[in-house]
Amino acid sequence: MTTSTGEPLAERLAAQLRRAGAAEVRFAGDLDELAALADAADVPLLVTGTDLVAHTAVLRHLATSPVGPTVALVLTDPPVPGQTAVREERGQVVDAGPLDALDGDATGVFGGALRVGVDDLPTLAAAARAAAVGARPVTAPLGPPGDVSPLPAAGQAGPDNPGAAVDRLVAGLAALGTLIFAQRVRLLVAHRVADAPGLVAAETAVTAVDEDRAELRLSVKEKDDFFSTYFVSTWSPYVVRLSARLRLTPTGVTAISVLFALAAAVLFGVGGRPALVGGAVLLYLGFVLDCVDGQLARYTRHFSAWGGWLDTMADRAKEYLVYAGLGFGVSHAGLGNGWALAIAAMTLQTVRHMTDTWYGVLHDEAARRPRTATGASGGIGDRLNAASTRVQADTGSVSYWLKRTVVFPIGERWALIALTVALFNPLVSLLAVLVWGVLAFAYTGALRTLRARWMWVPVLDTVDATLHRDDGPLARRLPALRPLGPLTLAVVAALGPALLLVVALLGDAPDGLRRAVPVALLVLLVAGLGAGAAHNGPLDWLVPAALRAAEYLFAIAVGVVGGVPGWLIFGYVFVLTVHHYDLTARLEKRQAAPPLHPATLGWDGRSVLLALAAIAGIAGIGLATLGAYLLVVFVVSVVLAWFVRPARSARAQVAPVGAGGAAPR
């Protein structure tokens, strides 16, 4: 087809691909040729049909999407014969094929373009060869990748349907079980055209949209929390545009937001109405910048694994620094034991986040599995899932915003802190965070437990459970007590430290409880008996959170029994949370284990050392020394993982190939 400018549509699409970042564009004559290109590639491929009319930004967003290695363009257009319909859940294409094969469950239509990650290229080659002969695809052995860049593929479709080949291709990838994420088109325009009138209509729709203005609006999340939507995102795009003009990077904005949060924490600790109000203002501005860094990344398309990891870690560090400032402010003003409240808030929030992370993994895994495999039919879980889906679809309704707000997301937490500290004092602020946090934890925990039992999808047995349990050498060597299950053992393990902590807090002489520390340790180590058991129960996704709670409670109890200052206990638990957030951030960003992970000793090793310090009467020295050691290990691990190793890899790629400078034969 010929565009309004007189050039073939395929040629214009190729030029758009180059502007979208493709280093090289090739046309594949058929799917066998595409398979050969995939066999030789060692970089992601951007594969398109030749019937796509879209803004260049649509292709750039697809090529740079950070959601996953393999991403497909998904449109809301009605499917036509020969095109592939898709069923999408939680941003994943969980089924793809002809419309009638999806039994009315289609949520969109394949947009004729997909980016395939390097690890999925062998599967792409297998799907292309199978689609070329009209056969059902079979899994191909993983072979060594090769070398080529993004290309548009016009397959064996014929002139009347130039995109049919790529439709068969994406259906084949889905049939092979490839994890395909969906890239929806919002505000911009993308259409697949089959004839000249359709081409004219699509071109008219493209020219009617201001591409840059749409991209700026797209930098804001489509579905964000209430406070972020109405009190931040209404004006943060202006900050995004200014930041882009000043050539600030998302990482630079993250660093500035940390400074704002740190300054707010200092003012909360200083106390006095002017300082508290000033700290509240800085906290709000810091949260605005916390939103801007992600919006700037989406606007400039500057994504990196390092930036995503840093943003996750910075969010938690900022929040917990604010808790520290509030805790100090409470104690400094003589309003009570502020450090105890700050420790409780940090512990509660971390355990909540661990459940959030693993429930998300559970939900993603359930979405990828056939519905019959999850047992997802009938019962209260089925009704809860249907109700949740209805509420989420009713965007902007009262029930929608209540559901998003009651879970106490970060925007609402920072808004609550800013308002309560400005109007009242740090004590009210910490108490408000704790009360709302407990209620939100109870609400989400109850509903997620019911839905998880209904889905019955194990997730810990799909990953390195030892790593994400954070087991040390002792736990790995204990025999497995399989009948009770790892979750039951982890919950029992938390009861001993919890009881010791309660007795120490209520008693008049907590130092006299040193002899009870070994008993609490033995109860804690019960969790190690589940390390070797299968983690395939419907609620075993809660095991990491239960282990975090058990270890934190034991460390806090040791500190209270040993008469350790509250700020030191807070500091030690803070370092532990940094270590554990590193693990979960790597899980979310699909990164490998930290380089020095064995040196962190595991929850069991750390707890044994603290118990020995408490028995010896040097609990404070033990907490300070072990906390400093873990912090050093964390910093060195970060430097190795994000700077030293990538630099070595880069040098290895540009090093001379032949030994002694001789060219290889």
Residue pairs with C-beta under 8 A, 6 or more apart in sequence:
1 8
1 9
1 51
1 162
1 193
1 195
1 196
1 199
2 8
2 9
3 9
3 12
3 199
3 203
4 200
4 203
5 12
9 50
9 51
9 53
9 193
9 199
10 27
10 50
10 152
10 154
10 162
13 48
13 50
13 52
13 152
14 25
14 27
14 152
16 54
16 56
16 59
17 25
17 46
17 48
17 59
17 150
17 151
17 152
18 25
19 56
19 60
20 46
20 56
20 59
20 60
20 62
20 63
21 60
21 63
21 64
21 150
22 46
22 63
22 149
22 150
22 151
23 149
23 150
24 148
24 149
24 150
24 151
25 149
25 150
25 151
25 152
26 37
26 148
26 151
27 151
27 152
27 153
27 154
28 34
28 37
28 151
28 153
28 154
28 155
29 154
30 132
30 155
30 156
30 165
31 128
31 129
31 131
31 132
31 153
31 155
31 156
31 165
31 168
31 169
32 128
32 129
32 132
34 47
34 124
34 128
34 151
34 153
34 155
34 169
35 124
35 125
35 126
35 128
35 129
35 132
36 125
37 45
37 148
37 151
38 45
38 116
38 121
38 122
38 124
38 125
38 128
39 121
39 122
39 125
39 143
39 146
40 145
40 146
40 147
40 148
41 118
41 121
41 145
41 146
41 147
41 148
41 149
42 118
42 145
42 146
42 147
43 118
43 147
43 148
43 149
44 63
44 69
44 115
44 116
44 117
44 118
44 150
45 115
45 116
45 121
45 124
45 148
45 149
45 150
45 151
46 59
46 62
46 63
46 113
46 114
46 115
46 116
46 150
46 151
47 113
47 114
47 115
47 116
47 124
47 150
47 151
47 152
47 153
47 166
47 169
48 59
48 112
48 113
48 114
48 152
48 153
48 166
49 112
49 113
49 152
49 153
49 154
49 155
49 157
49 162
49 163
49 164
49 165
49 166
49 167
49 192
50 152
50 154
50 162
50 163
51 112
51 161
51 162
51 163
51 192
51 193
51 194
52 111
52 112
52 113
52 163
52 190
52 191
52 192
52 193
53 189
53 190
53 191
53 192
53 193
53 199
53 202
53 203
53 206
54 185
54 188
54 189
54 190
54 191
54 206
55 188
55 189
55 190
55 206
55 209
55 211
55 214
56 211
57 188
57 211
57 214
57 215
58 73
58 185
58 188
58 189
58 190
59 113
60 301
61 183
61 218
61 301
62 71
62 73
62 113
62 114
62 115
62 183
63 115
63 150
64 301
64 303
65 71
65 115
65 181
65 183
66 297
66 303
66 308
67 91
67 181
67 183
68 117
68 179
68 180
68 181
69 116
69 117
69 118
69 119
69 120
69 179
70 114
70 115
70 116
70 117
70 120
70 173
70 178
70 179
70 180
70 181
71 114
71 115
71 180
71 181
71 182
71 183
72 86
72 93
72 110
72 111
72 113
72 114
72 170
72 180
72 181
72 182
72 183
73 110
73 111
73 112
73 113
73 114
73 183
73 185
73 190
74 86
74 88
74 93
74 107
74 108
74 109
74 110
74 111
74 182
74 183
74 184
74 185
75 108
75 109
75 110
75 111
75 185
75 190
75 191
75 192
76 108
76 109
77 109
77 191
77 192
78 109
79 85
79 99
79 106
79 109
80 194
82 157
82 161
82 163
82 164
82 167
83 109
83 110
83 112
83 163
83 164
83 167
83 192
84 96
84 97
84 98
84 109
84 110
84 167
84 168
84 170
84 171
85 96
85 97
85 98
85 99
85 102
85 106
85 108
85 109
85 110
86 93
86 95
86 96
86 102
86 106
86 107
86 108
86 109
86 110
86 174
86 182
87 93
87 94
87 95
87 96
87 102
87 105
87 106
87 107
88 94
88 107
88 108
88 182
89 367
90 363
90 364
90 367
91 181
91 182
92 179
92 180
92 181
92 182
92 364
92 367
92 368
93 170
93 174
93 180
93 181
93 182
94 174
94 367
94 368
95 102
95 105
95 174
96 110
96 170
96 171
96 173
96 174
96 175
96 180
97 171
97 174
97 175
99 106
108 182
108 184
110 166
110 167
110 170
111 183
111 185
111 190
111 192
112 163
112 166
112 167
112 192
113 166
114 166
114 169
114 170
114 173
114 180
115 150
116 124
116 173
118 145
120 173
120 178
121 145
122 140
122 141
122 142
122 143
122 145
123 139
123 140
123 173
123 176
123 178
124 169
124 173
125 140
126 137
126 138
126 139
126 140
126 172
126 176
127 137
127 169
127 172
127 173
127 175
127 176
127 178
128 169
128 172
129 140
130 136
130 137
130 138
130 172
131 137
131 155
131 165
131 168
131 169
131 171
131 172
132 155
132 156
134 168
136 175
137 172
137 173
137 175
137 176
138 176
139 176
139 177
153 165
153 166
153 169
154 162
154 165
155 164
155 165
155 166
155 168
155 169
156 164
156 165
157 163
157 164
157 165
158 164
160 194
161 194
163 192
170 180
173 180
174 180
179 368
186 218
186 222
187 209
187 214
187 217
187 218
188 209
188 211
188 214
188 215
188 218
189 202
189 205
189 206
189 208
189 209
191 198
191 201
191 202
191 205
193 199
193 201
193 202
215 299
216 237
216 240
216 241
216 299
217 237
218 298
218 299
219 237
219 240
219 295
219 296
219 298
219 299
220 233
220 236
220 237
220 295
221 228
221 233
221 294
223 395
224 233
224 411
225 404
225 405
225 409
225 410
225 411
225 412
226 401
226 404
226 405
226 411
226 412
227 411
227 412
227 414
227 415
228 291
228 409
228 411
231 411
231 415
232 287
232 288
232 291
232 411
233 291
233 295
236 288
236 291
236 292
236 295
237 295
239 288
239 289
239 292
240 292
240 295
240 296
240 299
241 299
243 253
243 292
243 296
244 296
244 299
244 300
248 296
249 296
249 302
250 293
250 294
250 296
250 297
250 300
250 302
250 307
250 311
251 293
251 306
251 307
251 310
253 289
253 292
253 293
253 296
254 289
254 290
254 293
254 307
254 310
254 311
254 314
255 314
256 289
257 286
257 287
257 289
257 290
257 292
257 293
257 314
257 318
258 286
258 314
258 317
258 318
260 282
260 283
260 285
260 286
260 289
261 282
261 283
261 286
261 318
261 319
261 321
261 322
262 318
262 321
263 279
263 282
264 279
264 280
264 282
264 283
264 286
264 322
264 325
265 279
265 321
265 322
265 324
265 325
265 326
266 279
266 325
267 275
267 276
267 278
267 279
267 282
267 325
268 275
268 276
268 279
268 322
268 325
268 326
268 328
268 329
268 421
268 426
268 429
269 324
269 325
269 326
269 328
269 329
269 332
270 329
271 329
271 332
271 333
271 425
271 426
276 329
276 421
276 422
276 425
276 426
277 422
279 325
279 421
279 422
280 417
280 418
280 419
280 421
280 422
281 418
283 322
283 414
283 417
283 418
284 414
284 415
284 418
286 318
286 414
287 410
287 411
287 414
287 415
290 314
290 315
290 318
290 410
293 311
294 311
296 302
297 303
297 307
305 589
305 591
306 642
308 585
308 589
309 585
309 586
309 589
309 591
309 642
312 581
312 585
312 588
312 589
313 578
313 581
313 582
313 585
315 410
316 350
316 353
316 577
316 578
316 581
317 578
319 349
319 410
319 413
319 414
320 346
320 349
320 574
320 577
322 414
322 417
323 342
323 345
323 346
323 430
323 433
324 342
324 567
324 570
324 574
325 426
326 338
326 341
326 342
326 417
326 421
326 426
326 429
326 430
327 338
327 339
327 340
327 341
327 342
327 343
327 426
327 430
327 566
327 567
327 570
328 338
328 339
328 342
328 567
329 338
329 425
329 426
330 336
330 337
330 338
330 341
330 342
330 425
330 426
330 427
330 430
331 337
331 338
331 339
331 566
332 338
333 425
333 426
333 427
335 425
335 426
335 427
336 427
337 566
338 426
338 427
338 430
338 566
339 565
339 566
339 567
339 569
339 570
340 566
341 427
341 430
341 431
341 434
342 430
342 566
342 570
343 556
343 566
343 569
343 570
343 573
344 434
345 430
345 433
345 434
345 437
346 570
346 573
346 574
346 577
347 549
347 552
347 553
347 556
347 573
348 434
348 437
348 438
348 441
349 413
349 437
350 548
350 552
350 577
350 580
350 581
351 441
351 545
351 548
351 549
351 552
352 437
352 440
352 441
352 444
352 545
353 581
353 584
354 544
354 545
354 548
354 580
354 584
355 441
355 444
355 445
355 448
355 541
355 542
355 545
356 444
357 544
357 584
357 587
357 588
358 459
358 460
358 541
358 542
358 544
358 545
359 448
359 452
359 541
361 459
361 463
361 541
361 587
362 452
362 455
362 457
362 459
362 541
363 455
365 457
365 459
365 462
366 374
366 376
366 455
366 457
369 457
371 377
374 455
374 456
374 457
375 454
375 455
375 456
376 382
376 385
376 454
376 455
379 454
380 450
380 454
381 450
381 451
381 452
381 453
381 454
381 455
382 454
384 447
384 450
384 451
384 454
385 451
385 454
388 403
388 451
391 397
391 399
391 400
391 403
392 400
392 403
394 400
405 412
406 439
406 440
406 443
407 440
407 443
407 444
408 436
408 437
408 439
408 440
412 436
413 433
413 436
413 437
416 429
416 432
416 433
416 436
417 429
417 432
417 433
420 428
420 429
420 432
421 428
421 429
449 539
452 538
452 539
452 541
453 538
453 539
455 538
456 538
457 538
458 535
458 536
458 537
458 538
458 540
459 540
459 541
460 468
460 469
460 535
460 536
460 540
460 541
460 543
460 544
461 534
461 535
461 536
463 587
464 593
465 531
465 535
465 543
466 476
466 531
467 583
467 593
467 597
468 544
468 583
468 584
468 587
469 475
469 486
469 531
469 543
469 544
469 547
469 603
470 544
470 547
470 579
470 580
470 583
470 600
470 602
470 603
471 528
471 531
471 602
471 603
471 604
472 600
472 601
472 602
472 603
472 604
472 605
472 606
473 601
473 602
473 604
473 605
474 525
474 528
474 602
474 604
474 605
474 608
475 525
475 527
475 528
475 531
475 602
475 603
475 604
476 528
476 531
476 532
476 602
478 525
478 528
478 529
478 531
478 532
479 529
479 532
480 529
480 530
480 531
480 532
480 533
481 489
481 529
481 530
481 533
482 533
482 534
484 492
484 529
484 530
485 530
485 533
485 537
485 540
486 527
486 530
486 531
486 533
486 535
486 537
486 540
486 543
487 530
487 537
487 539
487 540
487 542
487 543
487 546
488 530
489 526
489 527
489 529
489 530
490 527
490 530
490 542
490 543
490 546
490 547
490 550
491 546
492 523
492 526
492 527
493 523
493 524
493 525
493 526
493 527
493 546
493 547
493 550
494 524
494 546
494 549
494 550
494 553
495 523
496 519
496 520
496 521
496 522
496 523
496 524
496 526
496 554
497 520
497 523
497 524
497 550
497 553
497 554
497 556
497 557
498 553
498 557
499 520
500 513
500 516
500 517
500 519
500 520
500 554
500 557
500 561
501 553
501 556
501 557
501 560
503 513
503 516
504 510
504 513
504 557
504 560
504 561
505 560
507 513
510 560
510 561
510 563
511 561
511 562
511 563
513 561
514 561
514 562
514 614
514 615
514 617
516 561
517 557
517 558
517 561
517 611
517 614
517 615
518 611
518 615
520 554
520 557
520 611
521 554
521 607
521 608
521 611
524 550
524 551
524 554
524 604
524 607
525 604
525 607
527 546
527 547
527 550
527 603
527 604
528 604
530 543
535 543
544 584
547 603
548 580
550 603
551 576
551 603
551 606
551 607
552 573
552 576
554 607
554 610
555 569
555 572
555 573
555 576
555 606
555 607
555 610
555 623
556 569
556 573
558 564
558 610
558 611
558 613
558 614
558 619
558 622
558 623
559 568
559 569
559 572
559 619
559 620
559 623
560 569
561 614
561 619
562 613
562 614
562 617
562 618
562 619
562 620
562 622
562 623
563 619
563 620
564 619
564 620
564 623
565 620
568 620
568 623
568 624
568 627
569 623
571 623
571 627
572 623
572 624
572 626
572 627
575 627
575 630
575 631
575 634
576 606
576 630
578 631
578 634
579 600
579 630
579 634
582 594
582 634
582 637
582 638
583 593
583 594
585 591
586 592
586 593
586 594
591 641
594 600
594 634
594 637
594 638
594 641
595 637
595 640
595 641
595 645
596 633
596 636
596 637
596 640
597 637
599 633
600 606
600 630
600 633
601 609
606 626
606 630
609 622
609 626
610 619
610 622
610 623
610 626
612 622
613 619
613 621
613 622
613 623
613 626
614 622
616 622
657 663
657 664
658 664
